[in-house]
Amino acid sequence: MKVIRVFPRRTSYTPADAYAFVGGPPLWRPEADEVHISCCFSWDIAETERLHRAWEQYYPGRVYSGGPVWNSDGDFVPGLYVRQGVTITSRGCNNRCPWCLVPEREGKFRTLPITPGYIIQDNNLLQAPKGHLEQVFAMLKSQRRAAIFAGGLDARLVSDWVAGELRGLRIGQVFLACDTEEAIIPLRKALAKLSFLPREKLRCYVLCAFGGEAVEQARARLEEVWEAGAMPFCQNYQPPEKYIAIRQNGKPWPGSGRGQQ
């Protein structure tokens, strides 16, 4: 079945094949059985609805809208809604972090059939049973490119065994997270286990501005992450209902930008 995939905006993960489009229908349109409008960000819902109407003019009754903004059901299909190289081997998360929509949209943690890829985009890979992790690591060893754990590894779950498995891989980047002040302690422990990796390969998502956090508080946590041995990656909080520009004294926060919910 030939499926056109349409995206409201281009990201680094947008597919680049002949059946992937960003925005409205072009003058040249391929024959297709279905058109899927894929929406990742809540602030793109209105644009998704507009695109649905626009593509429906040329493919009546064959246009469907969906995407992570509503839910992520079913198995992962490589290259369909994200570019080749990205893979997702599990969905959901058993944590209930107040800033995260994953449990609401994807439910409790569950594993998926493993498909090849070198960029692991799971929400919380290390919640998987050991057997699943062994299969994921074995798959990564067969890839031609170095592994990137872009979905992030829960620092609290980085055991000696996990660190040993990572040591046996070619690593491009490992992302951890430090979203609260309390998270710095397990982060330091995880970084100690991963000390065989240089700082440029140890990245850390740092949630900022959640719950009215001041710039000074966020900056202090970013500096703690740096001192612990990881490269901090600032993610300014965005509420699910709309995009907001986070401001300090009437000016945008440093690095303020859109982030996926």
Residue pairs with C-beta under 8 A, 6 or more apart in sequence:
1 33
1 34
2 19
2 30
2 31
2 32
2 33
2 34
3 19
3 32
3 33
3 34
3 35
3 36
3 80
4 19
4 20
4 21
4 29
4 30
4 32
4 34
4 35
4 36
4 55
4 59
5 15
5 19
5 20
5 21
5 35
5 36
5 38
5 80
5 81
6 21
6 22
6 23
6 35
6 36
6 37
6 38
6 51
6 55
7 14
7 20
7 21
7 22
7 37
7 38
8 22
8 23
8 37
8 39
8 41
8 44
8 47
8 48
8 51
9 22
9 41
9 44
9 47
10 22
11 40
12 83
13 82
13 83
13 86
14 20
14 22
14 82
14 83
15 79
15 80
15 81
15 82
15 83
15 84
16 83
17 79
18 30
19 30
19 32
23 51
24 51
24 54
24 55
25 54
25 55
25 57
25 58
29 58
32 59
32 62
33 62
34 59
34 62
34 63
34 64
35 55
35 59
35 62
35 63
35 64
36 63
36 64
36 65
36 66
36 81
37 48
37 51
37 52
37 55
37 63
37 64
37 65
37 66
37 67
38 66
38 67
38 81
39 45
39 48
39 65
39 66
39 67
39 68
39 69
39 70
40 67
40 68
40 69
40 260
41 69
41 243
41 258
41 260
41 261
42 69
42 240
42 241
42 242
42 261
43 242
43 243
43 258
44 69
45 69
48 65
48 67
48 69
49 65
52 63
52 65
55 63
56 63
67 81
68 105
68 260
69 105
69 261
70 105
71 105
71 106
72 91
72 105
72 106
75 112
75 113
76 87
76 88
76 89
76 112
76 113
76 115
77 115
78 84
78 86
78 87
78 115
78 116
78 117
82 121
84 117
85 117
85 118
85 119
85 145
86 117
86 119
86 121
86 150
87 114
87 115
87 116
87 117
87 118
87 119
87 120
87 121
88 112
88 120
88 121
88 122
88 151
89 111
89 112
89 114
89 115
89 120
89 122
89 125
89 128
89 132
89 136
90 109
90 110
90 111
90 112
90 122
90 123
90 124
90 125
90 127
90 128
90 132
91 106
91 107
91 109
91 110
91 112
91 122
91 123
92 102
92 103
92 106
92 107
92 108
92 109
92 110
92 123
93 100
93 102
93 103
93 106
93 108
93 109
93 123
93 124
93 127
94 103
94 108
94 109
94 124
94 127
95 103
95 124
95 154
96 103
97 179
98 210
99 179
99 207
99 210
99 237
101 240
101 261
102 123
102 124
106 123
109 124
109 127
109 128
111 128
111 129
111 132
114 132
114 135
114 136
114 139
116 139
116 142
116 143
117 143
118 140
118 143
118 144
118 145
118 146
118 147
118 148
118 172
119 147
119 148
119 150
120 136
120 140
120 147
120 148
120 149
120 150
120 151
121 150
121 151
122 128
122 151
123 151
123 152
124 151
124 152
124 154
125 133
125 136
125 149
125 151
125 153
126 133
126 153
126 154
126 157
126 158
126 162
127 154
127 157
128 136
130 161
133 162
133 165
134 165
137 165
137 168
137 169
140 147
140 169
141 168
141 169
145 170
145 172
146 169
146 170
146 171
146 172
147 169
147 170
147 171
147 172
148 172
148 173
149 173
149 174
149 175
150 173
150 175
151 175
152 175
152 176
152 177
152 205
153 162
153 174
153 175
153 176
153 190
154 176
154 177
155 176
155 177
155 178
155 183
155 186
155 187
155 189
155 190
155 191
156 186
156 190
158 176
158 189
158 190
158 193
158 194
159 193
160 193
162 193
163 193
163 194
166 174
166 194
166 197
167 196
171 197
171 201
172 201
173 201
173 202
173 203
174 194
174 197
174 201
174 202
174 203
175 203
175 204
175 205
175 233
176 187
176 190
176 191
176 202
176 203
176 204
176 205
176 230
177 183
177 187
177 204
177 205
177 206
177 207
178 184
178 187
178 204
178 205
178 206
178 221
178 224
178 225
178 230
178 232
179 205
179 206
179 207
179 210
180 207
181 221
184 221
184 224
184 225
184 228
187 204
187 225
187 228
187 230
188 228
188 229
191 202
191 228
191 229
191 230
194 202
195 229
199 229
199 230
199 231
200 231
202 229
202 230
202 231
203 230
203 231
203 232
203 233
204 225
204 230
204 231
204 232
204 233
205 233
205 235
206 218
206 221
206 222
206 225
206 232
206 233
206 234
206 235
207 235
207 237
208 218
208 221
208 222
208 234
208 235
208 236
208 237
208 246
208 253
209 218
209 236
209 237
209 246
209 253
210 237
214 248
215 248
215 253
215 254
218 234
222 232
222 234
225 232
226 232
234 254
234 255
235 259
236 246
236 253
236 255
236 256
236 257
236 259
237 246
237 259
238 244
238 258
238 259
238 261
240 261
243 258
245 252
245 256
246 252
246 253
246 256
247 253
247 256
